[in-house]
Amino acid sequence: MDAFTAGLLQRIRATESDLTRARNEGDDFLVEVEQGELDDLRRLAAEHGVEVGASSL
């Protein structure tokens, strides 16, 4: 796995964690911010052929 792929997958995992935390805390604004970031990261992954495992989010 190259550095780009590893870094992208790490950012996705961190963002998923942040999104879960925001949901658990009831922070609707942060949920929107983190969801937008996650959507962007997943789009970037798809554009570069990086397979992202299914998430429960």
Secondary structure, DSSP 8 states (H G I E B T S, - for coil): --HHHHHHHHHHHHHHHHHHHHHHHT-HHHHHHHHHHHHHHHHHHHHTT--------
